[in-house]
Amino acid sequence: MSTKAPLALRLPMHLPKASRTPKNPTQSIMPLLASCLYPIEGLAEMVTYLPISSPFIRFAGRYVDEALGVAAGYNFFIFEAALVPFEIVAVSLIIKYWTDVIPVAAMNVVIIVLYGILNLFAVKWYGEAEFWLSLGKVLLSIGLILYTFIVMLGGNPLGDRFGFRYWNEPGAFNEYYKTGDTGKFLGVLAAVITASFTIAGPDYVSMAAGETINPRKVLPKAFNGVFYRLTAFFVLGVLCVGILVPYNDKTMADAFDNGKPGAAASPYVISMDRLKIPILPDIVNAVILTASFSAGNSYMYCASRSLYGLALEGKAPKLFTKCTKNGVPIYCVGIVLVIGLLSFLQVSNGASVVLNWFVNLVTASQLINFSVVTFTFIRFKKALAAQGIARKTLPYRSWFQPYIAYFACVCTTTMAFVGGYTVFLPGNWSIPTFLFSYTMIGVFPVIYFGWKFFHGTKFLKPEEVDLVTGVAEIEEYTRDFVVIPPKTVVHKWCQIIFE
């Protein structure tokens, strides 16, 4: 699952005010899940065939065009780097739940300095820390789902057995911009677009392919696990949000529309306050704060290493290959910290506005990632056919290909262009919103054609694609791999759970 905090903790913060809880909330996310799960299948086929580091970026260059790999690499870097200021803004917003005495600028400075220290001097503890923090997020998500089930049945200090009350009053389908069915459709569309910000998984799973033990056995399980985790945490989480909080909740409206203190209150915290549950709201918000800070640190690490990888391959200035004695790419970390300064936009524009800007930017970038993955798979499959490699010989095969690949490519590409549609509605025009929504759609082709023009790269024909290099080595490794049995019962169960 993604390093982002679970959708249930984030979704209401970013939805347009007219569409915060569409009826049945799962209706707004299931089409999105479908379009994002389909890239998993194609990516799983390619990665299990040839497990390498940063595969979806390198496959784009190897199976399609070197320029496409470069454009995908920079897009992924921008995607990760833009999430750093987003999380800084989110952390300062969460802290406002307790107090608004601390100036926003001061909080931003403290967070940026902490990120710098952690990435420059404490990076050796990064993996261990992220494991435990991620485990905390999972436990929190499970606990909040159970919380919803208990309180909706009357297990709360007020004894209020509210069930699905808010699906009937004020209702579930809230109209957006227009009235009637058109307004309801626009509301669901806005919800789907915003929800796509939090959908990640296949790209993150694939990034570690080159460092995975026995990848041809482990990776198919990992990719399949993405489906179950998305279903459990995202769909159930959104369902819980719609149960706990009505879309016209005053606390939420004040947070979105007026930027009042307490804007960081998640729907769970809002419901706990309403039901007069003591202490628990502070605990939940504290865990959310930790999750958000952890996510920002993760993005700092991933963004700096993405840029470092581009530099090592000669696709970014050589300056960015400079490392400290501990192996930390200091200038890469520095440039990501500079990008983090964009968080100061909230000083003059308000946190909720700036959060939505970054949501728009990251969403477009992520959908472009998915488009690249699906298009690369289409070319990969054509290359297999052209070079006489039977698809049945692949270690992992997905169903209904290449049809779902075409469907996913069209869906993700269309969503990338539709993502900022609200800015074109009469009375909604905003230059910053337009730029954050469509910058990556303009930058991506500029990088692609610019690299192609200056370096003379070639769009590969199916018979020219390299499907051989590195495959013999991974096949030999797989044949010779010896499975080490778990030492204890605890190890055995941990292996079963985490695989």
C-alpha positions, 0 to 999 in steps of 0.5 A: 500500500502507498506511504500516504495516510489511509484514504479514510483519514484524508479524503474529506479534507480535499473534496469540493465542498459540494461533494464530500460524501457521495451516496454510497461512498464506495460508488465514487471510488470503485471506478477509480479502483478499477482504472488503477488496479488494471495497471497493476496487472500489466506491471506485474507481468513485466516486473516478474519477467524481469525484476529490476529497480525502478522498473516502470521508469526503466521499462518505458525507456527499454520497451518504448523509447529512451525519451519516454523513460526520461520523461517518466523519471522526471514525472515521478521525481516531481510527483514525489517532491510535490508531496513534500510541501503537501505534507508540511502543510498537512502537518501544520494544519493538523497541529492547529487542531490543538492550537493556532498560537504557533505561526504557520511560517515557524511550523514550516521552518521547524518541519523542513529543518527536521526533514533535512536532519533526518535525511542527511544524518539519520537516514540509516534508521529510515527503513526501521522507522518506516516499518513501525510507522507504517504498521501504526497506520495499518493498526489505526485504520483497522481500529477506526473501521471497528470504531465506526461499526461500534458507534453506529450501532449505539456504542457511544456515550450518547447511546445514539444508534445513528446507523446510516442516518446521514445517507438519508438526512441531509442525504448522500448525493450532494449536488455540485455546481448544477442541480438535478442529476447533472449536479449529482454526476459532477459531484461524484466526478469531483469525488473520484478525481480527488480520491485518485490523489490517494490511490497508489500501490503498483508503482511503489511495490515495483520500485523494490523489485531489483532488491527483492529476495526470490522476486518471481515468487514474492512479487505476484503475491505482493501485487495481488496484495495491493488489491486486497489492501485497497479494498479493505482500507480505501473502500471500507474507509470511505464507507465509514466516512459517509456513515460518521459525518454528513457532508454539511457538517459545520466543523468540516465546512468551517475547515474547508471554507473558512480555514478555522482552527481545527481544520485538521479534524478528520471525520473520525475526530469530528464524530468523536467530538460530536459523540462526546468521546473523551481523549480518543480524538487527541490520540487519533489526531496524534497518530494522524500527525505522526503518519503525515510527518512520516509520509513527508519524510518518505517522500523526501527520501524517495524524491531525492533518490529518484533524482540521484538515479537520474543523475547516475544514468546521465539524465540529470546534471552530474552535480546531483551525483555528489554524496556525503561520506554516508552515501547521502546525495546531498544536493538531491536532498537540498533541491527537494528541501528547496521544493518544500519551501512551496509550503509557505504558500499557505501563509498568504493563501490559506492551508486548505487552498494550498492543499488542494493545489498540491492535490491537483498537481500530484493527482495529474502526475500520478495518473500520468505514471499509470498511463506510462505503465499501461502504454509500456505494457502494450508495447511489451506485449507487442514485442513478445508477439513480434519476437516469438516469445509465447506469453504462456512462458511468462512467470505471471500472466494477467487476465483479459490482456491486452484489452484491460491495458487499453481500457486502463490507458484510456481511463487514466489518460482521460482522468489526467485531462479531466482532473481540473475540469472544475476550473473551467466552470463559469465563476471558478476560474483560478490561474493557480488552480489551472497551473497546478492541475495542468502543469505536468500535462504540459511539462511531460511532453516537453521533457519527452520531445526535448530529450528526443530532439537533443539526443536523437532517441528512437521509438522502438519497433516491437522487434527491436525491443530488448527482451533478453538482457538480464532474463537468463540471470534471473532465471538461473537465480530462481532455479537455484534459490533455496527456500529457508524455512522459518525458525520459529512459529512466530516467524512462520505466521509473520511470513504468512501475514506479510506475504 
